[in-house]
Structure formats: C-alpha cells, structure tokens
Amino acid sequence: MMERDFIFGIRAVIEAIDSNKTINKLLIQKGLNNELMRELSTKIGPIRHLVQYVPLQKLNSISRKNHQGVIAFISPIEYLDIEEIITRVYEEGETPLLLMLDRITDVRNFGAIARTAECMGVHAIITPAKGAAMANGDAVKTSAGALTRIPVCRERFLDRTLETLQQHGIKSVACTEKTEKTLKEGLLTGPLCIVMGSEEDGVSEGLLKLCDDKLKIPMSGTIASLNVSVACGMILYEASQQRTA
C-alpha cells in the first residue's frame, strides 16, 4: 500500500473529514476511548458504514508511525451521485451505458476494468461502499488514469441502486455463467447497466434475481472461467458493437 493513500492520527483524520476529503475506509483501534476519539466519533456519522474496528496489530501492520489508533484511507478520486449522472446523460441526449461491479476486490482488476470502460464509452462505474477494491493510487495507476476521467459512484446497497436504475428506464444485464443465453443472443442496446460479479463467485444471487437479463460468454476451452476484467472487456465490446451498428 502506498503511503500517500492513507493518513493517520486522530486530529489529521478529523481535519480530513471537516475538509470533505473522500474517505475509502476508516480503521479505528478496538476499545479506543479518549477525548480526541470522542470528538472523532461525533464526525463519522455520514461515513459510519466505512468504519472498521480492528486490533492494534492491524494498524501497526499498515504504519509503524504514531497513528494514535486511527488510519483513514483517502481516495484520489471524488465519488459522484448516480442519479445526477443519469439525469445529465439523458439531458445531453445520450443513451446511458453503466457498469456495476459486485464485490470485485482485486485492485488491478478494478483498474483494468475502468480503463476498458472508459475506452468503450461507459458513462459511470458503480461499486459497493464495502467489500470491494478501493479506488486508491494503485487502481488509478493500473487504469492508466481512466479512474480520474470516468465517474465512479459508491453505493451502500447495490440492489437498491439497481431498482433505482430500473425506475429510470435502464435495463440491467448480468454477465454470468448461470444461464444458457449467450452475448450474441442478448440485446445490449438502449439504456443499459452491465453487472459484473466477484472474482470468487460471480454476481450475487440477490442481484441476479433483480437483473432483467442474464448473458454468458461462450467458451470452448477447458478452463471454466475468464478473468473478470477480460470478461468485462468482452461484454463491453459486444455492447459497443450493437450500439453502433
């Protein structure tokens, strides 16, 4: 982890929150209770879902400096509101193309996906607030800077976000092996959100049930699955071809 991705010390974190710095994750030592910590506790309401209470050893493994039991990971990008993006895309007369990443945890995969998404004209990437790769310096580097150009939206509940997209007339399509329907058989034109699943078990069952369609990438080899960033590139290319035909 590159040191520029995090700050440490209670006062430094309080100042970061007060100055509206975008925080990816906030680690606080378990059982920490002092005057400064109580002041910090009054500040973390809006980002409480990003807080993790961890043992001292975890914090020491990240930094041996005087962290005072608090380390905050700072995002190099600003997260945007998905509904504002949808409104802007429609107002500009464009057809929304969104990409939802369900629990993709590898930073390099995240960066590679962002690079492909930017090249393929994706209007925004949607990620969960917890349980996913952070948009840190490593991710930005792997994306060749694409993460500073393409809007990223961090949502607490992806299922509710999918429902919001559907209310805006945006069709959701999951890329999954749990279907017989292939990319060529799917319709990837019109307002669209492509849902990609985690490296371990793909799109979660809850999201699969909400998606309007499910498509798989046909394969003839003996290896059972593709790297998620490669699979994402393939379905985005198919969507691009259909949308420009």
N, C-alpha and C positions, 0 to 999 in steps of 0.2 A: 504494500500500500504506500503510495507516495505521500510524503508528509503534508504537501500542500492541500491534500484532500480533507484534512481534519484540523480542528482547533481543540485546545484543551485548557482546562481551568474554568472554574465556575464563573468568575467575573467575565472572562472572554466569551463564554457561551451566552451569558445574559446580554452582553453588548451585541452579539451577533443576532440574537432574537429581536432585540429592540431596533436594530437597523434593518430588519426584514431580510436577513440573509436566508437563502433557501437551504434548509437542512434536510439531508437524506436520512440520517439516523442519529439518534442521541443515546449514548451509553452512559448510565449512571450506576455508580457502585451501590450494591445492595446494602441497606441499612444506614446509608449516609444521612446524617441529620445534624445540621448546624445552621447558623443564622443565614449564611450565604445560600445554603442549599434550600432553605425555606423561601428565600427570595426567588430563586430559580423556579421553584415549584409553582409560584404564582404566575410565571411567564409561559409555562409549557402547555397550557390548556389547548390551544389550536393545533399543537403538534404532538399531543399525548399519544396518539397512535403510532408515532415514530420512536417512542422511548422504549429502551430495553434496560432492565435492571440486571446487572451482571456482577460476578465476583471480581475482587481486586485483581486477581491474576489475569483476567481477560483484558483489563485496561492496561496492565503492565506489559502485556504481550504486544500491544499496539504502540505504546510510548512509555519510555522509562523516565521521561521528564516529569515535572511536578504538575500532574494533571488534576490533582485535588479530587479525584474520583469521578471526573466528568470529561467525556470526549464527545465532540459533535463532528459528524462527517458533513462537510459543506459541499453542495452541488455546484459545479461550474456552469450550470445552465439554470434558467428560470422555467419552472413548470407553468403551463398555461391551462386555461379553462376550456374543456372540450366543447361545451355548448357555445361559447363565444367563437370558437374556431368554425364550428358547423355553420353558425349564422353568417360569418364572414365569407365562407366558401360559397354558400348559396347566393349571398348578395353580389358576389363577384361573377355570378353566372356559371360557376364551375360545378362539376359533379363530385361530391365527396368520395374520397378513397382514403380509408383509415386502416390502421393496423393495430390490433390489440395483442399484447404479449402476456400470456398467462403463466406466471411463475418461472420465467426464464431467468436463471440465476448466474449463468456464466457471463462475465463482463465482456469477454471477447466476442461471444455470440451476439450480445446486445449491440455492441459497437458495429459489428459486421452487418447485422440486420438494419441498423439505422442508415448505414452507408448505402445499402441496396435500396432501402425505402426512399431515400432522398433522390436517388437516381431514377426511380420508377414513378416519381410524381405523387408519392403518398403525402396527404395533407397533414397528418398528425399520427404520432405513435402514442398508444395508451398503455400504461403499465400499472400494476398494483402498487399501493404505497408500501406494503410489507411483503416479504418473501420473494423478492426479485432483485436482479442485478441493479446496482446503483449507477446513476449517470455521473460517474466520477472521472477523474483525469484519464485513467486507463481506457475507459469506454470511449471518451471523446477522441483519444489518440487512435484507437482501433477503428473508429468510424471515419477516420480521415477528416475530422471536423464536421461531419454531417450532423452530429448532435447539437451543434451550435446554430444550425440552419433550419432543421426540421422541428416543428413544435412537438414537445413531449408533454403529455398530460398524465399526472399521477392521481389515480383514483383509489379510494378506500375499498369500494366494493365493485368488482368488475361486472357482476350480474346486474346490479342496478344501472350501471353505465350502459350495458347492452340494451336494457329496456328503454333507457333514455334515447339511445340511438334509433331504436325502432320507432319511437314516438316521432322522431324527426324524419321518418321515411327511409331510414338507412338499413339495408339488408345486411344480415350477419352470416358469414360463411366460415365454418371451422375447417381447417386443414387437419385431417385425422385419418388414421388407418382403420378406424372403426366404421367403415362404410364401403360399399361396393361401387359407388359413383365416382368417376374419375374427373380430373380437372377439365378435360375436353368436353365432358358431359354437363358441366356446370355453367351457369350464367353469371359472369363476373362483370357485367356492365351495370350502369345505374349507380345510385348512391350505395356505397358498399363499405363494410368493415370486415377485414380478413382476420380471423382469430388463430393465432399460433400457440401451441402448448409447450409445456416444460420439456427439458431435455430428458427427464426421467420417465414421465408417464403421459405426455401429451396434454391435450386440452382436458380440463377437469370435467367430470360428469355433469356438474351443475351448469356450466357454461354450454356444454354440448346440447343439453336439453333446451336451452334458450335460443340457440342458433337456428336461423331459418333454413340453412342447408349445410351439408357436410360433404367434403370432397377429399379424395385421396390422390396421391401421386403414384401412378402405375410404375412398378418396378419389376425387372426380370432377373435381377441378380439374386445371390444367396444371402446377402446381408439384409437383415429385417427392416432397417430404418435408415433415414438420412440424418445428417447433422441439421439442427433446426434452422441455422442461418442459410444453409444450402436449400432446404425445403422452402423457406420463406422466399428466397430469390426465384425459385421455380414458379411458385403460385403468383407472385407479383408480376413476373414476366408474362405469364398466361393472361393475367388481368389486363396488363398493358396492351397486349396484342388484341384482345377482344374489344377494348375500349377505343382503340384507334383504327379498327377495321372499317 
